[in-house]
Amino acid sequence: MICVNSLGGASLAQITEVPCSALVVPMMVIGGIVTHAERRLGRVGCVPGAARCGVECAVPTWPPTGRRKAAVQRLAPASWSVASRRRKLVAGVVSRSCDHRWMAGMGSPDVVDVSYYNPDQPRLGLEVLSFATLRERLLPSVAAAPSRPDFHQLTLVTRGEGTALIDFVDYPCAPGTLLHLRPGQVQRFPADPQGGIADLDATLVVFTPAFPPPVPASAAVIDEGLSPAAFSLSAVEYRAMSVAVAEIAAEYATLAERDASQGELTVELLRQLLAALLVRIARLPHPGEWNPAAGGEVFRVFRGELERAFATRRRAAEYAAHLGYSPRTLTRACLAATGRTAKDLIDDRVALEAKRLLVHTGLPVASVGRMLGFTEPTNFGKFFERTVGATPGAFRATQR
């Protein structure tokens, strides 16, 4: 069984699993996939089927104290160091036993919802680690599953080859590849031809949406849900990006050694260095006709509103009215930025969410349609087939 901690969530440091065969077992952190009400109450649920197996968890804050601390220490294997316990155990116990071997978001056995948590700097919204470190942290069963983080993940590949999957698109990875995974996107880690984690050398810069300072140019990269997830860098771009990433990594490595005042300055420096890195990404050439800057302020506010309202608004005129523009002005901005109309972009975003729900949940097709604002299943089916080129059922079957 894998348990879900609503307070911490899983970071790249904590994705693991543990059998739940005893009456009382230590809890492992695997992802923040409980309801907002449960999150506020600090409760943990077994997903799917918490009601069926009867698992109930009480989760105080870390570190454990008193009797809970003693219980955790008794349950921890003797071979674990104190640091290892801190990374792997959460204060609290699970009552009763359960035969679930996997739990993930939206009631699906396939996707792991991953919440941001930095085990070394819990209050810092940024972590820098190597791909080798990531490989060591992941169990094969978890690495093979798709995951959906609630944070940004930049990956700069320096050696090796593999194929990453982000929202149903394969991206070849090689030296000079830069991947940008955004919150809510579903990924599989770069894989080799046999399906295992690829033998890559890469640096990962992981950060929360709130960590970078509000620089307009970098905000475009952070907020943009439609821009590329991968870049193949030229030699000049790769050198510049490598220097920028290395500087962030170097400052991050010194953070633990600094006193409080120096640490605050280093955190601010990390925020500014990250903003500069994001501006570099914003300057990279985009494929095709994609040029967000050409759409100006109209396109910028539209893409933000589209991310918020795609499940409730599907007409370009509705977005235009809500934002205070004419439909013609909105369409011109979208054409300038992407070469596509506002209606095309709306349909693409709705179709992407439909694909995620079809593949990564067990929801009936009609329920998926209702979640996206389609009152009639037939209308959802026609929309999906027109946009994707396959019926919802056929698409789900080919992806599983």
C-alpha positions as CSV (number, residue, x, y, z in Angstrom):
1,M,0.0,0.0,0.0
2,I,1.1,3.6,-0.5
3,C,-0.3,6.2,1.7
4,V,-0.9,9.8,0.8
5,N,0.2,12.7,3.1
6,S,-2.1,15.7,2.7
7,L,0.4,18.0,4.6
8,G,3.6,17.3,2.8
9,G,3.0,15.6,-0.5
10,A,5.6,13.8,-2.4
11,S,8.7,15.5,-3.7
12,L,11.2,14.0,-6.0
13,A,13.0,12.9,-2.9
14,Q,10.1,10.9,-1.4
15,I,8.4,8.8,-4.0
16,T,8.4,5.3,-2.6
17,E,6.1,2.5,-1.5
18,V,5.7,0.3,1.5
19,P,3.6,-2.9,2.1
20,C,0.7,-2.4,4.5
21,S,0.4,-5.8,6.1
22,A,0.8,-4.9,9.8
23,L,-1.8,-3.4,12.1
24,V,0.3,-0.2,12.5
25,V,2.9,0.8,9.9
26,P,5.0,3.9,9.2
27,M,3.5,6.2,6.6
28,M,5.3,7.2,3.4
29,V,4.6,10.4,1.5
30,I,3.5,9.8,-2.1
31,G,1.3,12.7,-3.3
32,G,-1.2,15.4,-2.4
33,I,-4.4,13.9,-3.7
34,V,-6.9,14.5,-1.0
35,T,-9.7,17.0,-1.0
36,H,-9.2,20.6,0.1
37,A,-11.3,19.8,3.2
38,E,-9.2,16.9,4.1
39,R,-6.1,19.0,3.5
40,R,-7.3,21.6,5.9
41,L,-8.1,18.9,8.5
42,G,-4.7,17.3,8.1
43,R,-6.2,13.9,7.2
44,V,-4.9,11.3,4.9
45,G,-7.0,9.0,2.7
46,C,-6.4,5.8,0.9
47,V,-7.1,6.5,-2.8
48,P,-9.0,4.8,-4.4
49,G,-11.4,3.1,-2.1
50,A,-10.7,4.6,1.3
51,A,-14.2,3.7,2.4
52,R,-13.7,0.1,1.3
53,C,-10.5,-0.6,3.2
54,G,-11.2,1.6,6.1
55,V,-7.8,3.2,6.4
56,E,-7.7,6.2,8.5
57,C,-4.6,8.3,9.2
58,A,-3.8,11.1,11.6
59,V,-1.0,13.3,10.5
60,P,0.6,15.8,12.9
61,T,3.4,18.1,11.6
62,W,7.0,17.0,11.2
63,P,9.1,16.4,13.2
64,P,7.3,13.9,15.5
65,T,7.3,14.5,19.2
66,G,6.5,12.5,22.3
67,R,4.8,9.2,21.9
68,R,4.6,9.6,18.1
69,K,8.3,10.2,17.9
70,A,9.0,7.0,19.9
71,A,6.6,5.0,17.8
72,V,8.3,6.2,14.5
73,Q,11.7,5.4,15.9
74,R,10.6,1.9,16.9
75,L,9.1,1.2,13.5
76,A,12.1,2.6,11.5
77,P,14.5,-0.1,10.4
78,A,17.7,-0.1,12.3
79,S,19.7,0.5,9.1
80,W,18.1,3.9,8.5
81,S,20.1,6.9,9.7
82,V,18.3,9.8,11.4
83,A,18.5,11.8,8.2
84,S,17.1,8.8,6.3
85,R,14.2,8.6,8.8
86,R,13.5,12.2,8.4
87,R,13.2,11.8,4.6
88,K,11.2,8.6,4.6
89,L,8.9,8.7,7.6
90,V,6.1,11.0,8.4
91,A,4.9,11.3,12.0
92,G,1.7,9.4,12.4
93,V,0.5,5.8,12.0
94,V,-2.0,4.0,9.8
95,S,-4.7,2.0,11.5
96,R,-5.9,-1.4,10.1
97,S,-4.6,-3.2,7.2
98,C,-5.2,-2.7,3.5
99,D,-4.4,-4.7,0.4
100,H,-4.2,-1.8,-2.0
101,R,-0.8,-1.8,-3.8
102,W,-1.1,1.6,-5.6
103,M,-2.9,4.9,-5.0
104,A,-3.1,7.8,-7.3
105,G,-5.1,10.9,-8.1
106,M,-8.6,11.0,-9.6
107,G,-9.2,7.3,-8.7
108,S,-6.8,6.1,-11.3
109,P,-4.2,3.3,-10.7
110,D,-1.9,5.0,-13.3
111,V,-1.0,8.5,-12.3
112,V,1.0,9.6,-9.3
113,D,0.1,13.2,-8.1
114,V,3.3,14.7,-6.8
115,S,3.3,17.7,-4.5
116,Y,6.3,19.9,-4.0
117,Y,8.4,19.3,-0.9
118,N,12.1,20.0,-0.5
119,P,13.5,17.7,2.2
120,D,16.7,19.6,2.7
121,Q,15.2,23.1,2.6
122,P,11.5,22.7,3.6
123,R,10.7,26.4,3.4
124,L,12.4,27.0,0.1
125,G,10.3,26.9,-3.1
126,L,13.3,25.6,-5.2
127,E,15.4,22.5,-5.4
128,V,18.3,21.6,-7.7
129,L,19.3,18.0,-8.2
130,S,21.0,15.8,-10.7
131,F,19.2,13.2,-12.8
132,A,21.4,10.5,-11.2
133,T,20.1,11.6,-7.8
134,L,16.5,11.3,-9.1
135,R,17.2,7.8,-10.4
136,E,18.5,6.7,-6.9
137,R,15.4,8.1,-5.2
138,L,12.8,6.4,-7.5
139,L,11.5,2.9,-7.2
140,P,11.1,1.2,-10.6
141,S,7.4,0.7,-10.0
142,V,7.0,4.5,-9.4
143,A,9.4,5.5,-12.2
144,A,7.4,3.5,-14.7
145,A,4.2,5.3,-13.8
146,P,3.1,8.7,-15.2
147,S,3.2,11.5,-12.7
148,R,1.5,14.9,-12.4
149,P,3.5,17.4,-10.3
150,D,2.1,20.7,-8.9
151,F,5.4,22.4,-9.6
152,H,7.7,23.4,-12.5
153,Q,10.5,21.0,-13.5
154,L,13.3,22.2,-15.8
155,T,15.6,19.4,-17.1
156,L,18.8,20.3,-19.0
157,V,20.3,17.1,-20.5
158,T,24.1,17.0,-20.8
159,R,24.8,13.3,-21.7
160,G,22.9,10.3,-22.9
161,E,19.7,9.7,-24.8
162,G,16.1,8.8,-24.0
163,T,12.5,9.8,-24.7
164,A,10.3,11.8,-22.4
165,L,6.5,11.8,-22.6
166,I,4.6,14.9,-21.7
167,D,0.9,15.1,-22.2
168,F,0.8,12.4,-24.8
169,V,3.7,13.8,-26.9
170,D,7.1,12.0,-27.1
171,Y,10.2,14.3,-26.8
172,P,13.6,12.8,-27.8
173,C,16.2,13.7,-25.2
174,A,19.9,14.2,-26.0
175,P,22.7,16.6,-25.0
176,G,21.3,20.1,-25.4
177,T,17.7,19.2,-24.8
178,L,15.8,21.4,-22.3
179,L,12.5,20.1,-20.9
180,H,10.0,22.3,-19.1
181,L,7.3,20.4,-17.3
182,R,4.6,22.6,-15.8
183,P,2.1,22.1,-13.0
184,G,-0.7,19.8,-14.0
185,Q,1.1,18.3,-17.0
186,V,1.4,14.5,-17.0
187,Q,4.9,13.1,-17.7
188,R,6.8,9.9,-17.8
189,F,10.5,10.3,-16.9
190,P,12.9,10.0,-19.9
191,A,13.1,6.3,-20.8
192,D,15.4,4.0,-22.7
193,P,14.2,1.7,-25.6
194,Q,13.5,-1.0,-23.0
195,G,11.2,1.2,-21.0
196,G,13.5,1.8,-18.0
197,I,14.7,5.2,-16.9
198,A,17.2,6.5,-19.4
199,D,20.9,6.7,-18.5
200,L,21.1,10.4,-18.7
201,D,23.3,13.1,-17.2
202,A,21.1,16.1,-16.5
203,T,20.4,18.9,-14.0
204,L,16.9,19.4,-12.7
205,V,15.7,22.8,-11.4
206,V,12.4,22.3,-9.6
207,F,10.4,25.2,-8.3
208,T,7.0,26.3,-7.2
209,P,5.0,28.8,-9.3
210,A,5.3,31.3,-6.5
211,F,9.1,31.2,-6.1
212,P,10.3,33.3,-9.1
213,P,9.8,37.1,-8.7
214,P,7.1,38.7,-10.8
215,V,9.1,39.6,-13.9
216,P,6.8,40.0,-16.9
217,A,9.1,38.2,-19.3
218,S,9.6,35.2,-17.0
219,A,5.9,35.2,-16.0
220,A,5.1,34.5,-19.7
221,V,7.1,31.2,-19.4
222,I,5.6,30.3,-16.1
223,D,2.0,31.0,-16.9
224,E,2.0,29.7,-20.5
225,G,0.2,26.4,-20.7
226,L,0.4,26.2,-24.5
227,S,4.1,26.9,-25.2
228,P,6.6,24.1,-26.0
229,A,7.6,21.5,-23.4
230,A,11.0,20.8,-25.0
231,F,13.7,22.8,-26.8
232,S,16.6,21.5,-28.8
233,L,19.3,24.1,-28.0
234,S,21.9,25.3,-30.4
235,A,25.5,25.2,-29.3
236,V,25.4,28.9,-28.3
237,E,22.1,28.5,-26.4
238,Y,23.3,25.4,-24.7
239,R,26.4,27.1,-23.4
240,A,24.5,30.0,-22.1
241,M,21.8,27.8,-20.5
242,S,24.5,25.6,-18.9
243,V,26.2,28.6,-17.3
244,A,22.8,29.9,-16.0
245,V,21.8,26.5,-14.5
246,A,25.3,25.9,-13.0
247,E,25.1,29.3,-11.2
248,I,21.8,28.4,-9.7
249,A,23.1,25.0,-8.6
250,A,26.3,26.6,-7.1
251,E,24.3,29.1,-5.0
252,Y,21.8,26.4,-3.9
253,A,24.6,24.2,-2.7
254,T,25.9,26.9,-0.4
255,L,22.6,27.7,1.2
256,A,22.8,25.2,4.1
257,E,26.2,26.6,5.1
258,R,25.1,30.3,5.5
259,D,23.7,32.0,8.6
260,A,20.2,33.4,8.7
261,S,20.9,36.8,7.2
262,Q,23.2,35.5,4.5
263,G,20.7,32.7,3.8
264,E,18.0,35.3,3.1
265,L,20.2,37.1,0.7
266,T,21.1,33.8,-1.1
267,V,17.4,32.9,-1.4
268,E,16.7,36.3,-3.0
269,L,19.7,35.7,-5.3
270,L,18.3,32.3,-6.3
271,R,14.9,33.9,-7.1
272,Q,16.6,36.5,-9.4
273,L,18.9,33.9,-11.0
274,L,15.8,31.7,-11.7
275,A,14.0,34.7,-13.2
276,A,17.0,35.3,-15.5
277,L,17.0,31.7,-16.5
278,L,13.3,31.9,-17.4
279,V,13.9,35.0,-19.4
280,R,16.5,33.1,-21.4
281,I,13.9,30.4,-22.0
282,A,11.4,33.1,-23.1
283,R,14.0,34.3,-25.7
284,L,14.4,30.8,-27.3
285,P,13.0,30.4,-30.8
286,H,9.6,28.7,-30.7
287,P,8.6,26.2,-33.4
288,G,6.3,27.1,-36.2
289,E,4.5,30.4,-35.9
290,W,4.5,30.5,-32.1
291,N,5.5,34.0,-30.9
292,P,3.7,34.9,-27.7
293,A,5.2,38.4,-27.7
294,A,3.5,39.2,-31.0
295,G,0.1,38.8,-29.3
296,G,0.8,41.4,-26.8
297,E,-1.2,42.0,-23.6
298,V,-4.4,40.7,-25.2
299,F,-2.9,37.2,-25.8
300,R,-1.2,37.2,-22.4
301,V,-4.4,37.8,-20.4
302,F,-6.3,35.4,-22.7
303,R,-4.0,32.5,-22.2
304,G,-4.2,33.0,-18.4
305,E,-8.0,33.1,-18.5
306,L,-8.1,30.1,-20.8
307,E,-6.2,28.0,-18.1
308,R,-8.7,29.1,-15.5
309,A,-11.9,28.7,-17.4
310,F,-11.5,26.2,-20.2
311,A,-14.0,23.8,-18.5
312,T,-16.7,26.4,-18.3
313,R,-16.2,28.6,-21.4
314,R,-15.8,27.2,-24.9
315,R,-16.7,30.2,-27.1
316,A,-14.2,32.9,-28.1
317,A,-16.8,35.6,-27.8
318,E,-17.3,34.7,-24.1
319,Y,-13.6,35.1,-23.4
320,A,-13.5,38.4,-25.3
321,A,-16.5,39.8,-23.4
322,H,-15.0,38.7,-20.1
323,L,-11.7,40.3,-20.8
324,G,-13.2,43.5,-22.3
325,Y,-12.1,43.0,-25.9
326,S,-14.0,42.4,-29.2
327,P,-13.9,38.9,-30.6
328,R,-12.0,40.3,-33.6
329,T,-9.3,41.8,-31.4
330,L,-8.9,38.6,-29.5
331,T,-8.6,36.5,-32.7
332,R,-6.1,38.9,-34.2
333,A,-3.9,38.6,-31.1
334,C,-4.1,34.8,-31.2
335,L,-3.3,34.6,-34.9
336,A,-0.3,36.9,-34.3
337,A,1.0,34.8,-31.4
338,T,0.3,31.3,-32.7
339,G,-1.0,31.3,-36.2
340,R,-4.2,29.9,-34.9
341,T,-7.6,31.4,-33.9
342,A,-8.8,31.8,-30.3
343,K,-11.4,29.1,-31.0
344,D,-8.7,26.7,-32.1
345,L,-6.7,27.3,-28.9
346,I,-9.8,26.9,-26.7
347,D,-10.6,23.6,-28.4
348,D,-7.1,22.4,-28.0
349,R,-7.0,23.1,-24.3
350,V,-10.4,21.4,-23.7
351,A,-9.2,18.4,-25.8
352,L,-6.0,18.1,-23.8
353,E,-7.9,18.0,-20.5
354,A,-10.3,15.4,-22.0
355,K,-7.4,13.2,-23.0
356,R,-5.9,13.5,-19.5
357,L,-9.1,12.5,-17.9
358,L,-9.8,9.6,-20.3
359,V,-6.4,8.1,-20.0
360,H,-5.5,8.8,-16.4
361,T,-8.8,8.2,-14.6
362,G,-11.5,5.6,-14.7
363,L,-14.3,8.1,-15.2
364,P,-17.0,7.1,-17.7
365,V,-16.9,9.1,-21.0
366,A,-20.1,10.9,-20.1
367,S,-18.7,12.0,-16.8
368,V,-15.6,13.4,-18.5
369,G,-17.8,15.3,-20.9
370,R,-19.8,16.8,-18.0
371,M,-16.7,17.9,-16.2
372,L,-15.7,19.8,-19.3
373,G,-19.1,21.5,-19.7
374,F,-20.8,19.2,-22.2
375,T,-24.3,18.4,-21.0
376,E,-24.9,15.8,-23.7
377,P,-22.5,12.8,-24.2
378,T,-23.1,12.9,-27.9
379,N,-21.9,16.5,-28.2
380,F,-18.7,15.6,-26.3
381,G,-18.1,12.6,-28.5
382,K,-18.5,14.7,-31.7
383,F,-16.2,17.4,-30.3
384,F,-13.5,15.0,-29.3
385,E,-13.6,13.1,-32.6
386,R,-13.4,16.3,-34.5
387,T,-10.5,17.7,-32.5
388,V,-8.5,14.5,-31.8
389,G,-9.4,12.3,-34.7
390,A,-10.8,9.4,-32.7
391,T,-13.7,8.7,-30.4
392,P,-13.2,9.1,-26.7
393,G,-13.5,5.3,-26.2
394,A,-11.1,4.5,-29.0
395,F,-8.5,7.0,-27.8
396,R,-8.7,5.6,-24.2
397,A,-8.2,2.1,-25.5
398,T,-5.1,3.0,-27.6
399,Q,-3.4,4.8,-24.7
400,R,-3.9,2.0,-22.1
